[in-house]
Amino acid sequence: MAFLATAQDVIQLQPEKFNDYALNYYLPKTTTEIEFVASKTTHKAGEYYQYARKYLGITDVITEDSETWKLEGATIIVRSEANTETRYQLTFKAGQTPYIFVSPEQTILSANTTPDAFVHDTFPAVSPNRICNIDYSKALSGDILMSGSVTRMAEMAAKQIYRIRESRMDILTGEADNMPADGESLRIIIEQLDQQEQALSSMFTGTTSIEYTTKRIKFTPTTDITNQVVMRFSEHLGFVDTNDLCGAPIYLSVTITERGQYPLDNKGVIKKVPKGALAYNIPGKANMTLQFEGETLAYKELNVAQLGVVFGLDPSLLTHKKQPTFVIFDPTTGGIMQMGVITE
């Protein structure tokens, strides 16, 4: 095989004597990649939650540690891979100089022209984790730590919160005895006071952390499917195996909406595939749906190579002396995206 690297993800093939003037390639098979996103919320009760109402007048507090999972959503992205069950070959005569571009997996991308830049779809960015790690040692004074009882410590912590609020108000209103020298100093002091108040308050109200995680699976549609369990999800454990009944099922359904058909001539008769043709796919179509607990997680309309048929272009179109033809193929289906005559 003769090749010239033209880009990181394409290879140009051209017939030469040492490859018997033949070019080999595959057609793609359409696949999908599915990403599920879940969040784990961790609640931790504060050490003084029993005293929140008494000393701070707060009733909405976390009273016990807990951990819950939530399935946030799913995304379906179309991918492809080489259908290696059948390899195709284009054979030319000496002196003919057509060429094709293929992927590193040898799936055909274009003929007699550079393929369009293909940007692979990417999954949406996952929300950043919100981890609540509070250093209480910086907020608790020595008096609080040495007060002896939990009740006394809670009372003194509450008084410290009120003192912090008064100090911040005095600074903001300009009534503090020692005002910050400049705006940056003011910002730093206010930030430190906020952090101290947050740390002390969380000992009454508790803390909440949220972590996000993803799970990906690959699926290749080939036929109609109704409610196939592809994964299970538990609000206590997160993602679990399809056989683990601790989790509720995530269902996948595929509905074929159209099958690729061979082209017909003017008389309605199926056209014959030209001898030594440049093979390409005429894809079919399908809808893919993911559901969980009666709600739709994701829906995707797909063009699917393996739900269609393989046809071919007359190879003489590529070698016409005056008006050679160029073709650009869909990298995920192998169907024709663009075709025309080279005018230059």
LINPEUR-V574682 format. One record per residue. OMEGA is omega in whole degrees, -180 to 180 (* if undefined). NEAR is the number of other C-alpha atoms within 8 Angstrom. Layout:
OMEGA,NEAR
OMEGA,NEAR
//
This chain:
175,6
178,8
175,8
180,7
-179,8
177,7
-175,6
-173,5
176,6
178,11
178,13
177,12
180,13
-178,12
178,16
-178,10
-175,7
173,6
177,10
178,8
-180,13
179,11
-179,12
-178,9
174,11
168,13
-178,15
170,15
-176,14
176,16
175,12
173,13
-175,12
177,12
174,12
179,12
179,13
177,13
175,12
-180,13
-179,11
177,11
176,13
-179,12
177,15
-177,13
-176,7
-174,11
-179,14
-176,7
-175,11
-179,14
-176,9
-173,7
-178,9
-179,8
-178,7
179,9
-178,6
-177,5
176,11
-175,13
178,10
179,7
178,9
179,7
-179,9
179,10
177,13
176,9
-173,10
-178,8
-180,9
179,11
178,10
178,11
-179,10
176,11
175,9
174,12
-179,11
173,11
-172,9
178,7
180,4
175,6
-177,9
-176,8
172,10
-179,11
-177,10
177,8
177,6
180,7
177,4
-172,8
172,7
177,10
176,11
173,13
177,15
175,15
175,11
177,8
177,7
173,10
-174,14
-180,15
-179,14
176,14
178,13
175,11
176,11
-180,7
176,9
175,5
-177,4
179,5
179,4
177,4
178,6
180,5
178,7
178,4
179,4
-180,6
180,5
177,6
175,8
-177,7
-179,8
176,7
-175,4
177,5
-177,7
-177,8
-179,6
-178,7
-177,10
179,10
179,8
179,6
-180,6
-177,11
-177,9
-175,6
171,8
-177,7
179,6
180,7
180,7
179,10
179,12
180,11
-179,9
177,9
179,11
179,12
178,8
177,8
180,11
179,8
178,8
180,11
179,9
179,8
180,9
180,10
179,8
180,10
-178,10
180,7
178,7
-177,7
180,7
180,9
180,4
-179,4
176,7
-175,8
-177,6
-176,6
-180,7
177,6
178,9
-179,10
-178,8
-178,8
179,9
179,9
179,8
178,8
178,10
-180,8
179,8
179,11
180,12
-180,8
-179,12
-179,14
-179,11
176,10
175,12
-173,15
-175,15
-178,16
178,11
177,10
179,11
177,11
-179,11
178,12
-179,8
176,8
-178,8
174,8
177,7
179,8
179,8
-179,7
179,9
-176,6
175,8
179,8
177,9
174,7
172,7
-180,8
-179,10
179,9
173,11
-176,15
-179,14
178,12
179,9
-175,7
-175,10
-179,13
176,10
-177,12
-178,7
-180,10
-178,4
-176,8
173,7
-178,7
175,13
-175,10
169,12
-173,13
174,12
176,14
177,12
178,13
177,10
-178,11
-179,8
175,7
179,10
-177,11
175,7
179,10
-178,6
175,9
-177,8
-179,5
-180,5
179,6
180,7
180,8
176,8
177,4
180,8
180,9
179,5
-171,9
169,11
-173,10
174,10
-180,13
165,14
-169,15
170,16
-178,15
178,14
173,13
179,12
-177,12
174,12
-178,13
178,12
180,11
175,7
-180,5
178,6
178,9
-177,11
179,11
-178,10
172,8
-172,8
162,9
-169,10
-177,14
-173,17
174,10
-179,12
-179,13
177,12
175,9
-177,10
177,10
177,11
-177,11
179,11
177,6
-178,9
-174,12
178,11
-173,9
-176,5
-176,4
178,8
-177,11
171,13
-180,13
174,13
-176,14
174,15
-175,10
-179,12
-178,12
-174,16
177,17
-179,12
175,12
-177,8
-178,7
-180,9
-178,7
176,8
-174,8
-178,4
*,2
//
